[in-house]
């Protein structure tokens, strides 16, 4: 890898501008469709200079920046490995579109390793205890691809009082996947400024719902290729219904085996069919017997319903 530019005294505006010069580690999960907050279309708009990348600016990100030195120090205290800052943007020797802005580096017995610091809410503790969240795995493997190094450490402060760190080894299969998808995104969409197709990620769904929240009473002619999309939509809908029916049949067979028993064990699997008591609210009765009270506490919400006819 080679050093593109120092970030030691760089403004945030300049840093964001440099991020448009290539694909960084945090971009990898977006292109892979596993980032919950940013869609691939929003990333494309940012890389082509059409829109600023709307990243979450909240207390989590604010304190994440403030607590980074604390996380680094705690990692050193627990492992004996010193984290050194590398205030620079680096570029892959082989793939010029791949760049990296590392939180730090670790010299582990003469072997250079990537270091990444994260903060997360207490609700994410169980996820982190099981391993590294997928979006961060993409980020780390991207960094290993750029640096050429074999190992990375990622440390996280969860809920302000749980410290966890994981060792991530270089995964050549994942790196090949990352290089291929980033190359395709950069060369097929960013450089020629061609819009990427929509993907099925949660981030893309939220982006479309927010961007086109209100429908207007107009009718337009859609592109010819929409006919093919309609056919694919119909085919997938039929497959989903068929799979639902198959799943229900399997469920019913297992219920039959259980009978009146609450739990059954087979091999290392456990199957339960438990009694559950729920309390429901009779809205119709309240509206009928206490209409004014019902109206007082009713609120209206609006959304767009999607249908293919």
N, C-alpha and C positions, 0 to 999 in steps of 0.2 A: 504494500500500500504506500501511498505518498500523501504528504500533507498539502492540502489545498490552501488553507488560510488559518491563521490563529484567531480564536474567538475570545481571547483574554480581555480585550477592551471593546468588544463588538456590541453595538446596540441590538435590541431585540428586533428592530425593523430590518437591520442589515442581516441579522442571522436568518430571519424568515426569507429574505431575498435569496440568500445563499442556498436555502433549502429547495428552491425551485430549480437549482442546477443539476439535480439528480434525485435519486430515490434513497431516502434514509431508512434507518432501522424501524422507526415507528410507522413508516409507510407500508412496510411489508405485510402487516396483518390486515391493513385496509385492502390492499390488492388481493389478498387471499380470501377476503370476504368474512373474516372472523372478528373484525373490530366493531364493537357495539355502538360507537359514537360517530364515526365518519364513514361516508359511503365512497365508493370508488369514483363516482361522478364528481363529488366535492373535491376529492384529491386531484382529479384531472383538471378541474377548474383552477385550482391553486397552482398546479405545476405549469399550466399554460398562461398564467398571469391574469385570469379573468375574474377571480374572486379570492378574497383572503380565506385562509383555512380557519373555519370557526371551531377552534378547540375549546374544550371546557375550561372556563376561567372561574374557578370557585375556590373555596377554602381548602379543598383536597389538593389541588394543583399548587395553590399558594404555599401551603405548609409543606408540600412535597419538596419544593425548592429549598425552603428554609431548613428542612430536616435532613437534606442530603448529606451534609458534613457529619451529622450525628450518626446516621446509618453507616457511613464509611468508618467512623471511629469505632462504633460498636462491633462491626465486622472484624476490624483489626484486633480488638480486645479479645474476641472469641476465637479467632483463628491464628493470630500471630502474623497474618499476612497484611502488609501495608498497602493501602490503596493510594496510588499516585494519580494526580489530576493530569489530564491531557486536554488542554483547552485549545482544541483545533478541530477542523473538519477534515476528514481523511477521505481518500478516493481509492477505489480498487485499482490495482495495476492492470488487471485483465478486462474489467468491465467498467468503463468510465462513467456510466450512469449510476453506479452504486457508490454511495457516500455514507460516512458514519461520523456521528458526533458522540463520542464515548463519555460516560459518566466518570470513568476512571480505568486504570489498568493495575494488574497485580503481577508481581514477579514471584512465581511459585517455584522455588528451587531452580531458578534459571530459565523457567518457561514462562513466557508472557501470556497473560490471560485477560480477557475482557471483564470489566466489573460494571454492574448495573444496579442502581438503587431505586427502590419503589416504596410508595406508601399506599395503604389501602384501608378501607373501613373494616370494622370488626366483623361485619357480615361476610367478608371474604376470607376469614380465618380458615374455615374448613377447606376451601379451595386450595389455599396456599399450603396447608398441611399435607394435602395429597400430592402436590407437585406444583410445577410452574404453569400458570394460566397460558392457554394456547397463543394468545396474541403476543405475549412476551417471549414465548419460544421462537416465534417467527422473527421478532426483533433481534434476539440474541444470535440466532443462526445467520441472520443477515450480517451482523457485525463480524462473526467468525469468517464469513465468506469474504468480507472486505479486508480483514486483517490477515487472513491466512492462518490464524492461530487455532489451537486444538481444543481450548477449554475456556469456559466463562463461569463467573460467579455472579449470582443475582441475589441481593439481600433486600428484604422487605420488612417494614415496620407496619404491623397490622393493628388498627384500632388504637394506636398510640402506645401500646404496652406489650405487644407480642412481636418478638424479633425472630425472623426465619431467614435462613439462607439456603440456597441450592447450588449444586455444581452441575453445569450443563456441558456435556461433551459434544464435540463437533459431530454433526450428523450429515454425512455426504449426500444421502438420499434427499433429505429436506433441503439442503443447500442447492442441489440441482433443481429442485422444484421452484425454489425462491428465485434463482437466477433466471429460469425460463419464464416465469410469470412476470417478473419485473422487466425483463427484456421485451417481452410482448407488449406490456403496457406502455413502456417508454417509446419504443420504435413504431408501434402500430397506432398509438393514440396521442401521446404527448407531443412528439416531434412534428407530426403532420397536423396536429390540432383537430383530430377526428374524435367525436364523442364516443366514449366506450359504451357498450350495451349495459343496460341495467342488470344487476345481479340479484340474487335472492336473499341478501343479507338483511338483518334487522335495521341496520343503519340506513340502507337504501330505502326501505319501507318508510322509516321515520322522516327521511329527507323529502320524499314525495308527498307524504301527508302534510308536512309543514309548509312546503313550497306551494302546493296546490290545495290549500285547505278549503277554499270556497269555490264551488262550481258556478259557472255563469250559464244562462239559458241559451246556449248556441250549439249549432251542429256543424261539425267539420268533416271533411274527407280525410280519412286516415291513409298512411302510406300503404302501398299494395302488399308489402310483406306482412302487414297485420293479419291478412287472411291466413297465412301459414301459422302465425302465432295463435290464432283462434283454434286451428286444428290441433296444435300441440296442447293448448289449454284443455280442449275437450278430451283428448286422449289421456292426459294426466289425470283429469277429474275422474274418468272411468276407472283408471288404474287405482286411484286412491280409494274409491268406493269399493272396488273388488278386494283390496287389501284390508280395508276396514271389516268387511264381511268375513274374510279369512281369519282375521285376528279375533273377531267375536266368536267364531266357531271354536277356535283353540281355547279361548277363555271359558266358554261354556263346557267344553270337555273337562277342563281342569276343575271347574266348579262341581261337575258331576262326580268326579273322583273324590273331592273333598266331602261332598254331602253335607251333613250337619256339623262336621268338624271345623274348628276355627283355623287350624294350621296343619299343613302337611309338609313333609320333608322328603326330598329325593336327591340323592347324591349330595352336592354341596349347595343345592338350591332350597329355598324356603318359600312356600306358597301359603298365603293367608286369605281368608274370606271372613272378615270380622263384622260384628254388629256395630253400627255407627248411628248415634242419635244426633239429630240436627234440629234446630229451631228455625222455623220459617216465619216470614212476616206477611200477613194477609193484607196486601195493598188494596185489593178490590173491596174487601169488607170495610176498611177504614174510609175509603172514598165514598162508599155508600152510606155509612152511618155518621161520618164526620167530614163532610165535603169541604168545609171551610178550613179545618185543620189540615186536611190532606193537601189542599191547594197552597196553603201557607208554606209548607215544607217541600213542595215540588220545585225542581229546577229543570231547565231545559238544556240539553246538550245537542250538538250538531256534528255530524260526520258525513263523509261521502261513501255511499255504498257502490261497490264495483260489481258489475254483472256482464256476462257475455251471452248474447242471445243469438 
